[in-house]
């Protein structure tokens, strides 16, 4: 460390734990034993509205932003040497996008129908845009820009016609979908719904979600020596954002695939309240026995997400002993495990949930072993 560099802030265990719990929730909803048998809270809302599952991805982007407040502190402000971090940002973005494409195509890699957007691709693009804002704008300008983006996005969805209709916010007719089809092409967007949930235009409001996390991280950095006041500020701000999102949703629907402005406020507010609660429990009250195991998966979040995604794709392609794989993965190793759980007396929906819980447990143990031995996959 050079003499002019400020000291590196101590790592925030509650933030690692929050990331770990979020990744665990992501694995839980992404890996049911059977997609035909899933409890409603573990599904995304069909279109407008939200479920607990719809909170997971914005929570992760919020956490990405909060971590930036600690990792980029010495590169911001007047006189900062921003060039030192540009290469690191570019490398991380490229790796995230590359891993996302690797995951989307695995194992066949049929390039003609490869989905270009994805969860990791969105994280990479959001991280890139948020880094530009954080490195080159003062905080007040960042907040102003975030407000302009949310107001502009709301106005765009409301007043820009699609196929002659405005507002166009149906699943099969909306501006983000129209842009994705025109720029990316129908063969390269997600086929699971008419509108790709990680499309191009909705990356802009998703970046504001990340910035909300960054501003929360700045608040923690500035007031760690005054935890009582910090917790009050974080909690009140989180409640205010949540209320604004709920009230805004009355006139502008809360919608994850479109990543509407009301959705940004709601999820950002709830994430802020959760972070405040975990900070109080783990970093203020000192419940490290609670935080440390949760942080194992948080420290190795990318390994858990990519590894579980690759394993899930393999399980539906590996035939069970003495069986041939049929349609909808019948006869696969995954189907065999699920059917074995049903055979133990579990209902179909509980067997599906048990499969998901086992998936989380496997990756929690694996990341725990690796993290405690100092093995961390970083991008």
N, C-alpha and C positions, 0 to 999 in steps of 0.2 A: 504494500500500500504506500502510495506517495504521501509526503507530509501534508500536501494541500488537500488530500482526499478526506471527506468526512468519515467518521467511523461507520461501519456497516451495522444497520439496526439488527438487534437480536431477532432470531426467527420466531414467528408467532405460532405457537403450537395450536391454538384454537383455529387458526386459518387452515393449517394442514389437516386438522381433524374435520373441519367443515368440508374440505375438498374430498377427504376420504369417505365421509358419509354420503356426499353427493354422488361420487363414483359408484359406491355400493348400491345406491338407489337406482342409478343408471343401469347397472348390471342386472338388478332385480327385474326391472320392467322390460329389458331387452331380451331376457332369456327364459320365457315361460316354457314349461314342458309342452304345451299345446296352445297355439294362438287362438284356438276355438274356445278355450276354457280359461279365461282370465278375469279376475275380480275387477269391477268397474273402476275403482280408484287407481288401478295399475294400467289403465288404458288412457291414451290421449283423448281429449274431447273430440267429438266427430268433426266439429267445425268451430262455431262460436262457443265461447265459454271456456272453462278450464277445470282440470282435475289436479290432484297432487302430482301426477306424472308430468304435467305441463310446467311444473316449477323446476324440474331437474336441470335442463339444459341452461336456462337463464341463470340459475344459481351458479353453475360452473363458470359461465362467462363473467359473472359478478366476482367470483373468486379470482379469476385470471386478472381482473382489474385491480383487486385489492392487493394481490401479490406484486403487481407492477409498482405500487406505491413504495414498496420496500426495496425492490431490485433496481429501480431506475432513479432513486432519489438523488444520487450524485450527478446524474446526467441532465437534470432539469434546472431551470433558473438562469439568471444572467451569468454569463461567463462560463457556463458548463461546456465540457468537451463532448458534444453529442456524437461526433464522428466515431468515438470509441465504442458506441453501442449499436451503430447502424448495421455493421456486419453481423452482430449477434442476432439482431431482430430479423434480418433477411434470412439468415441461416435457419432460425427457428420456424419462420413462416414456410420456407421451402420444405423443411422436414415434415411439418404438420400436414401440408397439402399432399406431399408424397406418400405419407403413411395413410392418409385418407383414401387416396386412389388405390393404394395397395390393398386396403381393406375392402373397398367397393368391388374390385375385380376378382378377388381371391375366390376359388383357385383357378378359374378358367381363363380369365382376362380376355374376354371377347370385346375388343376395343370398339367395335361398331355399335355396341349397346352399353358401353361403360358409363355409369352415372358419374358425372363430374362433380356436382355438389356433394356435401356430406357434413357430418358433425365436425370432423377434424379440419376439413377445409374451411368451414365457417370459423372455427376457433382461430385458424391461421390468419384469415382475412381480417377478422375483428381485431386480433392482436396487432396486425400491421397498421390498421387505421387508428386504433387507440394509441399506439406508440407514436405515430406522427403527431397526433393532437397533444399528447402529454409532453413530448420533447420540445415542441416548438410554440406552444401557446401557454400563457399564464393561466392560473386556475380560474379566474373570473371569466376569461375568454372561453375556456373549456366549457364552463357551465352555460354560458350564453350560446355557444355553438350547439351543445346538447339540446337546449330548449328549442333552438331554431330547427334542428333536425326533426325532433318529435312533432313540432307544430307543422312543419312543411310536409312531413310524411302523412300526418293526419289529413291535411288539406289535399294532398295528391291523391290519396285513396278515395277521398270524398268527392272531389270535383273533376278529376281527369276521367273522361269516359272511356270505356272499353266496349267495343262493338256497339257504340252508340248509346251506352247506358252509363249513368253516373248517379249515385255511387255504385261501383261494381265491386261487390265484396262476396260474391258467391264462390263456392269451391271451384267451379268450372269457368268462372269469368271474373278476373281481377287483374290489376295491373302487374303485380309481381309475376303471376303466371304468364301473362302475355309477353313480358320482357324475357323470361327464361326460355320460352318457346322460340322467340325470335333470335336470341343471342346464342343459347346453348343448343337448342334443338330438342324435339320431343324424345328422341332416342337416348338422350344423355341426361334426362332428369328422372327423378324417382317415379316409378310406376305404381307405388302403393297408394297414391292419392292424386287427384288432378293437379294440385298445387304442391310443388316441391317445398318442403318446410325449411330447407336451407338454401333458398334461391338467392339471386343477386341483389335485388332491390331491398329486401328485408334485412340484408347485412348492415345497412345504415342504422336503423333503430337498434339492432342487436349490439352495435358498437356503443351506443349510449348505455345499454345495460352494463357493458364492461366498464365504461367511465364512471357509472354510479359506484361500482366496486372500488375503483381507483380513488374516488373522493372519500369513500368510507375509510380506505386504507390510510389516506393522508391524515384524516381526523384521528385515527388511532396512533399514528406516528407522532403527531403533535401533542397528544394528551395522554400518553401512556403513564406519565407520572401523576396524573389526576384521574384515576379510574372511575370514581363516582360521577364526575361531571361528564366524562367520555361516554359512559353507559347511558346516561340520561339523554345526551345529544343524539347518539346513535339510535336509541329506541324511539325517541320522539320523531326524528326524521324518517325512520322506517315506517312508523305508524302513519305519518302524514302522507308519504308516498303511496302506501297501501290504500289509504282512503281515497286519494286522488285517482288511483287506478280504478278502484271500484266505482266511484262516481263517474269517472270518464267513460267507463264501460257501458253506462246507461245510454250514452249518445254515440259512442264509437266502440264497437264490440271488442271485448277481450278475445284475441285470436292468436294462437301460437304460430300456425303456418304463415300468416301474414305478419307476425311479430308487430302487432299494432301498438300505437303509442300508449294506450291504456294498459296493454300487456306489459310494456316496459316498466311503467310506474308501479303496477301491482307486484310484479315479480322482484323488481329491485327493492321495493319497500320490505317485502317479506324476507328477502335475503339479508337485508340490513338488520332486521329484528333477530333473525337466527344467528347472525354473526355476533351481535351484541350479547345474546344469551350464552353462546359458547365461550365468548371472551370472558364473561363474568365467571362462568363455572370453571374454566380451565386455567386461564391466565391470572385471574384475580383471586378466586377461591383456592386455586392450586390443585384442582382435581386432575392431576396428570395421569393417574391410573385410568381415568376415563378417556382422556385426550390422546394418550400415546398409542393405544391399539387402533383407534379410529384414524390416526395420522399415518399408520403404515401404508394403507392403500392410497392415502392422499399424496404421500411423497412419491409413490410409484404409480400415479394415476394413469399415465399414458400406457405403461406396460399392462395394467389391468384392463384398460379399455380395448386396446389393440389385440392383446392376447386372447381376451374372452371373445372378441368378434371373430378372430381367426378360428378358435376352437369351435365356436357355434356353427360355423360354416362347414367345418370338417365333420362334426357329429351328424349332420344331415346327409352327408355323402358317404360315410363309412357304413357298410351294411352290417346289421347285427348277425351274430353267428347263425349260419344255416338259413339266412333270408336274403332275398333280393329287394333292392329299394324300388318302391313303386311311386305313384304320384303323391305329392304333398308329403314327402319324406317317409312314407309308410315303409316299414322294413329297415329303417336306418337305425344306427346305434342310439341316436337320441330318442326315437320312438320306442325302442326297446326299454330304455331306462325309464321313460315316462310310463309305459305300460306296466313295468315292474312295480312302480310306486302305486299305481292303481290296484295292482294285484295284492298289495299289502293291506288293502281295505280303505284307502283314501278315496274320496270322491274325485271326479275328474278335475274339478277346479282346484281342489286342495293338492292333488298330485302335481298339477301344473305349477302351483305356487311352490311346492316342496322342491321341484326341479330347479326353479329360479333361486331359491334360498341355498341350495347345495352349490350352485354356480358361484354365488357370492362368497360362500364359505371357502370354497377351493381357492379363489383368488385372494381372499383375505389372508389365508394361511400362507400362500405362496409369497405375497408381497410382504407379509410380516417377517418371514424367514429372510428374504432378501434385504429388506430395509434394516433389520437389526444387525445384519452382517455388513452394512455399508454399501450394498449393491443397489444403485439407483439409476434407472433409465431416464436420462434427461434429453430434451430436445431444445 
